[in-house]
Amino acid sequence: MTFIENLSFKNGYINRKKTLSPIEISAFCKQMGMIIRAGLPAHVGISILEEETNDKITKEFWHNLYIVMEKGTPLNKALKDTKLFPNYMLSMLEISEETGKLEDTLFSLANYYERESNIRQSIRDALFYPVVMIILMLSVIMILIIKILPIFTKVYDELGANVTGLANALLKISIFLNHYLYAIIALLVLFLTLLVLFYKTDIGKTFLLGGKITSLISRSRFANCMYLTIYSGLDIDNGIDLAQKVIHDPLMNNNIEACKHHIENGETFARALVLSNIFSNMYSTWLTIGFTTGSIEDVMNDISTEYENEALEKVNRLIGILEPSLVIIMTILIALILFTFITPLLAIMSSL
């Protein structure tokens, strides 16, 4: 099964700067989970996967992993040496290997990174469609101003009429755009590049997505991280520290710091989450019930799902509002430009 993309090996070493994508990590965890569930030693299962893999890159990955693990190296350390896997996943695997919950943790990690992939895709969709629509809108308007308006100008000249008012202003814009077209295109490309770089920052994600959506996504990630850490046998304090490392929302990290402070002052975990504005009162009640019934992991998983669904709903709603709004704006602008030139032209022709 192929799960690694854009990966290459050079002299036996992996040639890739970034870690695997969430969907690649999810696929890997599922495969390793199935190996452990089958009762096979990890390195034996990996050798089987190597034999059944036709893809050269993935086959070499399995082979290198097999060589390391055959020597008795724990899974988390073997994966750490590849530099392809995130620290959070490696920490979870290390804990699960110590507590004997490796199989369950692998499947839980697969689910976690599959969710992470879905969230990232929704975020990309929320930003991609409006950006594409804006680019199309600007392209159509520029073509209209640069190519179409000069035609109307020639018609006015042939009829001996002068262009005035808004039509004259648009004509001057047309002349300017024609004269500096390549410079304007370069500036637009530079702007889009800076926009992409800005999006990759924590502040950029919050600004472009909106604070509410970012907050919901961060809360979903926090709950999912806590579910995994508690399920893997890690205590709550260390689980909070790990969760803080994978959440890149500055406001949420401030809330997590406040939560740690409340716990240090003797508040219960459930109460600290409410006081620090991480979870609502309703979810605090869920947590209290979860602690009482011994099902805190399931409650955390449910809370994560609720926040994730709410975030995705808001993303879809945002897309649903932006798309028709941009279409309407583009239609109005094009109609206004054409109306500005056609109406006087019709008046002139009717007087002839």
C-alpha positions in Angstrom: 0.0 0.0 0.0 1.4 3.4 -1.0 1.0 6.1 1.6 4.2 8.2 1.2 4.3 10.9 -1.5 7.0 13.3 -2.6 9.6 11.2 -0.7 13.0 10.1 -2.0 16.1 8.3 -0.6 19.7 9.3 -1.1 22.5 7.0 0.1 20.1 5.2 2.3 18.8 8.4 4.0 15.4 10.0 3.6 15.5 13.1 1.4 12.6 15.2 2.6 12.6 18.3 4.8 9.0 18.2 6.1 7.1 15.6 8.1 4.5 13.4 6.5 1.0 14.9 5.9 -1.8 14.0 8.3 -3.4 11.7 5.8 -0.1 9.9 5.3 0.4 9.5 9.0 -3.1 8.2 9.4 -2.5 5.5 6.8 0.8 4.5 8.4 -0.8 4.2 11.9 -3.6 2.1 10.5 -1.1 -0.3 8.8 0.9 -0.6 12.0 -2.2 -1.0 14.1 -3.3 -3.9 11.9 0.2 -5.5 12.3 0.0 -5.3 16.1 -3.6 -6.5 16.1 -2.6 -9.6 14.1 -0.2 -10.6 16.9 2.9 -10.2 14.7 6.1 -8.6 16.0 6.3 -5.2 14.5 9.4 -5.9 12.4 7.9 -9.1 10.9 4.7 -7.3 9.9 6.8 -4.5 8.4 8.8 -7.1 6.3 5.5 -8.5 5.0 4.4 -4.9 4.0 7.7 -4.5 2.3 7.2 -7.6 0.2 3.6 -6.7 -0.8 4.5 -3.1 -1.7 5.1 -2.3 -5.4 5.9 1.3 -5.0 9.7 1.8 -4.9 9.7 4.7 -2.4 7.3 3.1 0.1 9.2 -0.3 -0.3 12.5 1.3 0.6 10.9 3.1 3.6 9.5 -0.3 4.9 12.9 -1.9 4.3 14.9 0.8 6.2 12.3 0.6 9.1 12.6 -3.2 9.2 16.4 -3.1 9.5 16.2 -0.7 12.4 13.4 -2.5 14.3 14.9 -6.0 13.7 17.7 -4.9 16.1 15.1 -4.4 18.8 14.7 -0.6 18.5 11.2 0.5 19.8 8.8 1.8 17.2 8.8 5.4 18.5 12.6 5.6 18.3 12.8 3.9 14.9 10.3 6.4 13.6 12.0 9.4 15.3 15.2 8.6 13.3 13.3 9.0 10.0 12.5 12.6 10.9 9.2 12.1 9.1 6.8 12.0 12.0 5.6 14.7 14.4 6.8 14.8 18.0 3.3 14.5 19.3 2.8 11.2 17.6 6.2 9.9 18.8 5.4 10.9 22.4 2.1 9.1 22.2 3.8 6.0 20.9 6.5 6.1 23.5 3.9 6.3 26.3 1.7 3.6 24.7 4.7 1.2 24.4 5.4 1.7 28.1 1.7 1.1 29.1 1.1 -1.7 26.7 -1.6 0.2 24.7 0.3 0.4 21.4 -2.4 -1.2 19.3 -5.2 1.0 20.5 -3.1 4.1 20.4 -2.1 3.5 16.8 -5.7 3.3 15.7 -6.6 6.3 17.8 -3.7 8.2 16.2 -5.0 7.1 12.8 -8.3 8.6 13.7 -6.7 11.8 15.1 -4.7 12.5 12.0 -7.6 11.6 9.7 -9.6 14.3 11.5 -6.7 16.7 11.3 -6.6 16.1 7.5 -10.3 16.8 7.2 -10.0 20.0 9.2 -7.1 21.2 7.1 -8.9 20.4 3.9 -12.0 22.4 5.1 -9.7 25.3 6.0 -8.2 25.2 2.5 -11.6 25.1 0.9 -12.8 28.0 3.0 -9.9 30.1 1.8 -9.3 28.6 -1.7 -12.8 29.2 -3.2 -13.0 32.9 -2.3 -9.4 33.5 -3.5 -10.2 31.8 -6.8 -13.4 33.8 -7.2 -11.6 37.1 -6.4 -8.9 36.3 -9.0 -11.5 35.4 -11.6 -13.4 38.6 -10.8 -10.3 40.8 -11.1 -9.3 39.0 -14.3 -12.7 39.5 -16.0 -12.8 43.2 -14.9 -9.2 43.8 -16.1 -10.0 42.1 -19.5 -13.1 44.2 -19.8 -11.2 47.4 -19.0 -8.1 46.7 -21.0 -9.6 45.0 -24.1 -13.3 46.0 -24.4 -13.4 49.6 -23.3 -10.9 50.8 -26.0 -13.4 49.4 -28.6 -16.1 51.7 -27.1 -13.7 54.6 -27.2 -13.1 54.1 -30.9 -16.8 54.1 -31.5 -17.2 57.3 -29.6 -14.3 58.9 -31.7 -15.9 57.8 -34.9 -19.2 59.3 -33.8 -17.4 62.5 -32.8 -18.6 62.3 -29.2 -16.6 62.9 -26.0 -16.2 60.4 -23.1 -17.1 62.1 -19.8 -17.7 61.3 -16.2 -17.3 57.8 -15.0 -16.7 56.5 -18.5 -13.7 58.9 -18.9 -12.3 57.8 -15.5 -12.6 54.1 -16.6 -10.9 55.0 -19.9 -7.9 56.5 -18.0 -7.8 53.4 -15.9 -7.7 51.3 -19.1 -4.8 53.3 -20.4 -2.9 53.0 -17.1 -3.5 49.2 -17.0 -2.3 48.8 -20.6 0.8 50.8 -19.9 1.7 49.0 -16.6 0.2 45.6 -17.2 3.2 43.5 -16.5 4.1 45.4 -13.4 0.6 45.1 -12.1 0.6 41.3 -12.7 3.9 41.0 -10.9 2.5 43.0 -7.9 -0.6 40.6 -7.8 1.7 37.6 -7.8 3.7 39.1 -5.0 0.6 39.9 -3.1 -0.7 36.3 -3.4 2.7 34.9 -2.4 2.7 37.2 0.7 -0.9 36.1 1.4 0.1 32.4 1.4 3.1 33.1 3.7 0.9 35.1 6.0 -1.6 32.3 6.1 1.1 29.9 7.3 1.6 32.0 10.4 -0.5 31.6 13.6 -1.8 35.2 13.3 -2.5 34.7 9.6 -4.7 31.7 10.2 -6.7 33.5 12.9 -7.1 36.6 10.8 -8.1 34.9 7.6 -10.4 32.3 9.1 -11.8 34.5 11.8 -11.4 34.1 15.5 -14.5 32.0 16.1 -13.6 29.2 13.6 -9.9 29.2 14.8 -11.1 28.9 18.4 -13.4 26.0 17.6 -10.7 24.1 15.7 -8.2 24.7 18.6 -10.7 23.4 21.1 -11.4 20.3 19.0 -7.7 19.6 18.8 -7.2 20.1 22.5 -10.0 17.7 23.4 -8.7 15.2 20.9 -5.2 15.5 22.3 -6.4 15.0 25.8 -8.4 12.0 24.7 -5.3 10.4 23.2 -3.0 11.2 26.2 -5.5 10.0 28.8 -6.2 6.9 26.7 -2.5 6.2 26.4 -2.1 6.2 30.2 -0.5 9.7 30.5 -1.5 11.9 33.4 -3.5 15.0 32.8 -0.8 17.5 33.6 1.6 16.0 31.1 -1.2 15.6 28.7 -2.0 19.3 28.8 1.7 20.1 28.2 1.7 17.9 25.1 -1.5 19.3 23.8 -0.1 22.8 24.1 2.7 21.9 21.8 0.5 20.9 18.9 -1.9 23.9 19.2 -0.6 27.0 17.4 -3.4 29.4 18.3 -1.9 32.0 20.7 -5.2 32.8 22.4 -5.9 29.1 23.0 -2.4 28.6 24.4 -3.0 31.5 26.8 -6.2 29.7 27.9 -4.2 26.5 28.4 -1.7 28.3 30.6 -4.6 29.7 32.6 -6.0 26.1 32.9 -2.7 24.8 34.3 -2.6 27.7 36.8 -6.1 26.8 38.0 -5.2 23.2 38.4 -2.0 24.2 40.4 -4.3 26.2 42.7 -6.4 23.1 43.5 -9.3 23.4 41.0 -10.5 20.2 39.4 -9.6 19.5 35.7 -13.3 20.0 34.6 -13.6 23.3 36.6 -10.3 24.6 35.4 -11.3 24.1 31.7 -14.4 26.3 32.3 -12.5 29.0 34.3 -9.9 29.2 31.6 -12.5 29.5 28.9 -11.4 26.3 27.1 -14.7 24.4 27.3 -18.3 25.6 28.0 -20.2 24.8 31.1 -22.1 22.1 29.3 -18.9 20.3 28.4 -17.7 20.7 31.9 -20.8 18.8 33.0 -19.9 16.1 30.5 -16.4 15.9 32.0 -17.6 15.6 35.5 -19.9 12.7 34.5 -17.0 11.2 32.6 -14.7 11.3 35.6 -17.5 9.9 37.8 -18.3 7.0 35.5 -14.7 6.3 34.4 -15.4 7.2 30.8 -13.4 10.4 30.5 -11.6 9.3 27.3 -15.0 8.8 25.5 -16.2 12.1 26.8 -13.1 13.9 25.5 -13.6 12.2 22.2 -17.2 13.3 22.0 -16.3 16.9 22.9 -13.7 16.9 20.2 -16.2 15.7 17.7 -18.7 18.3 18.7 -16.3 21.2 18.4 -15.0 19.8 15.0 -18.5 19.5 13.6 -19.3 23.0 14.8 -16.1 24.4 13.2 -16.8 22.6 9.9 -20.4 23.8 9.9 -19.2 27.4 10.3 -16.6 26.9 7.5 -19.3 25.6 5.1 -21.6 28.4 6.1 -18.8 30.9 5.4 -18.2 29.4 2.0 -21.9 29.4 1.3 -22.0 33.2 2.0 -18.8 34.2 0.2 -19.4 32.4 -3.1 -22.7 34.0 -4.0 -21.6 37.3 -2.6 -18.6 37.5 -4.8 -20.6 36.4 -7.8 -23.1 39.2 -7.1 -20.3 41.8 -6.7 -18.7 40.7 -9.9 -22.0 40.9 -11.8 -22.8 44.4 -10.5 -19.3 45.7 -11.4 -19.4 44.3 -14.9 -22.9 45.6 -15.4 -21.9 49.1 -14.1 -18.9 49.3 -16.4 -20.9 48.2 -19.5 -23.8 50.4 -18.5 -21.5 53.5 -18.2 -20.4 53.1 -21.8 -23.5 51.6 -23.6 -26.1 54.0 -22.2 -24.5 57.2 -23.7 -23.8 55.4 -26.9 -27.4 54.4 -27.3 -28.4 57.9 -26.6 -26.0 59.2 -29.3 -27.1 56.7 -31.9 -30.8 57.4 -31.3 -30.2 61.1 -32.0 -28.6 60.4 -35.3 
